């Protein structure tokens, strides 16, 4: 992790940040802080890899991929954001257009829009589709309404045959309680568990996120392995905050909030496929920290796209924000700028240059300009955009979020 000013922090400020961060880390690790019963995500990735449910998730994904043209994922908040973020991050925002040997994946139950329901009705008309409904209680309004609607559609597609329905309906819900659990057990539908000891925004690496992700053809074993590796790497704080990027990041966020009076953390990526990852981050931090009239407001942007709309404000508007940049050192494939004999657009000076490197140059120039304009920036760089790295990044943010919450003193 790189940062704009960390090396220049006053010694007293640095010592204070270390003390506060280590106390938060201790409370999180020992489980004596607020919300200690919701820390199940911490050791989950490594344990889940060896679980029977992990194998059942893979089997269900294989069945869905073999039988259905489309998968409808019904859920809201943490019940869909993580899965959609991972699918788009690894398969692109155009997944449904470029998928190979995998079902199209659509997300419903995340609004009360009638127009959205009607559009999905038209898309699914005549298609063999499966449903994965995800809800802890089964009575949250948006997914419950959508499930009622699309369950009727699926029953009609199956011709009223309960066995055909069972093959196409997968329920992720509470292990023992709730309306959806009761309904699923009564009907004999396949069920997966939303763990009791983790909130929805921390649940992407459980069956909540893994079933849709596996249906998209993503190696969920690598996703979990990356998260497990991150859990091991960030287990101990180190002698200095800089030794552990996860705690270092949490400390710098706190510094910008408390000492620099920043109100907004703007998560920035230079890859459009990471836009939904930004949406997941907004819930993760917003729902976790926004309590007791405290917390940074999480926002997200895709550069260079949003520089053409938000760039002016970032450069010369209120000095209320700092940026956290997510970048990848390498990308698969190569797209080069081609030379043109006429050079009508005057871009021949870029001929032969790789687009990824031009994008990296734009990132460096933008980060520098914003820092010089009073918008400090952090840089989180991963070696490549693959399942292992995205799993690592998910765990990084989950743990940093938990540490940040304890630093603020919220549950």
Number of C-alpha atoms within 10 A of each C-alpha: 15 16 17 15 12 16 10 8 12 10 9 9 12 18 14 14 20 20 14 18 24 20 15 22 23 17 17 21 16 9 14 11 16 14 15 15 12 16 19 16 20 20 13 19 24 18 11 18 17 10 10 9 16 20 13 16 22 19 14 20 20 16 15 27 21 13 15 17 17 22 25 23 27 26 28 21 15 21 30 27 25 29 28 23 26 29 26 21 22 19 19 19 18 10 19 17 9 12 15 11 12 23 24 20 22 17 19 23 27 19 15 14 12 8 9 13 17 10 10 15 14 10 12 18 11 9 12 16 23 26 25 24 29 31 28 23 15 24 13 13 14 17 24 19 18 20 23 10 13 20 17 12 16 20 17 12 17 18 11 12 11 14 11 14 21 17 17 24 23 22 26 28 28 22 14 11 12 15 14 23 23 15 13 18 13 9 11 12 19 17 24 23 19 23 21 16 15 18 19 24 21 27 24 27 23 24 28 30 26 26 28 27 27 24 27 28 19 18 16 24 20 18 24 27 19 23 28 23 18 22 21 11 15 18 15 15 20 13 9 12 22 18 13 17 19 24 28 22 27 23 27 22 23 23 19 19 20 14 11 15 14 20 18 19 23 21 23 25 23 22 18 17 21 25 22 21 24 23 20 26 23 20 20 24 24 17 13 18 25 17 14 10 6 14 23 21 16 22 19 24 21 18 21 18 13 13 15 9 10 13 16 10 11 20 18 12 12 10 18 16 24 24 24 21 24 19 20 18 12 14 12 9 6 9 11 14 15 12 15 12 6 8 10 8 7 10 12 16 10 14 12 12 16 14 14 20 14 14 15 16 12 15 19 11 12 17 21 15 14 18 18 12 14 16 21 22 23 23 17 17 15 17 11 15 16 22 23 21 20 23 25 23 19 24 25 20 18 20 24 22 23 23 27 27 24 22 21 18 15 18 16
